[in-house]
Amino acid sequence: MNPVTLKQLRYFDALARHVHFGRAAEACAISQPALSMQIKELEEALGGVLLDRGARHVWLTKFGEEIAQRVRDILRSVDELGDLARASRERLVGRLRIGMIPTIAPYLLPTVIGNLTRMHPELDIHVRETLTPKLIQELAQGRLDTAIVALPVSEPSLTEVALFAENFLLVRPGEDDGTPVPTSETLREMRLLLLEEGHCFRDQALSFCNMQSSPPREVLDASSLSTLVQMVSAGIGVTLIPEMAVAVETRSASVSLARFKSPQPSRTIGMIWRKTSPLARQLLQISEVVCLSAGALREQHTLRT
């Protein structure tokens, strides 16, 4: 029997995640026939069928599902060996896999990456943008080193480090500039535009309006803050956006901005990582860079306004 190779395990892990030979091959940067051959050799080495192959799709067999979980554990352990080696060095080097939620990444990411590259030039930074539940899952599986999200996430296996807080602003059509700012109660009676379900920012906005238990009649959903602001510019309704997004999202929109009276709606941004991560000390250093980046972003916004 041929030995199982680490390369085969990584290929199978990609296939288990994508459940599609083409996408898995692309993720692994190899050809689809080469991937198929490696998976077939892995099945022969393990003595069982890992996949049910259809005309357009593949599915994991029961045996394949069991192996997929074991493979994830093995790959996470292998990656942590590399993390241990990196953790023993004084400077930050090697691969850093960092995740961000979509209501942070477009605004904070350029400054964070610029500062990390300047301060730690030997880092090889890989960025993943997706929703919080997916980031938590990928952290647990060892596919990410850390993530920048809205806190709390309340996962016992993760370390949470609060970085900074930011307020939410009300975005209204341009002709509403100067009119009284609605309270959270009166906002419930307006046509409120929000991100689609799955975004934590949606839940935070609904919480401010005390709308968690019963969905309002006039809520419309969008997939991005940019779309929300453009919908407001078109006169469809009003929305809330985080302060870091203001400079980018309102520069080409005919809208007015207003702050709510205290206590203003806000969120806490922080970093999370596995409590077992050997890179905890290095990730704390990364968190300091993120704080500096957020501060620089706030200063730029203040100067513009």
Order of alpha helices (4+ residues) and beta strands (2+ residues): alpha-alpha-alpha-beta-beta-alpha-beta-alpha-beta-alpha-beta-beta-alpha-beta-alpha-beta-alpha-beta-alpha-beta-beta-alpha
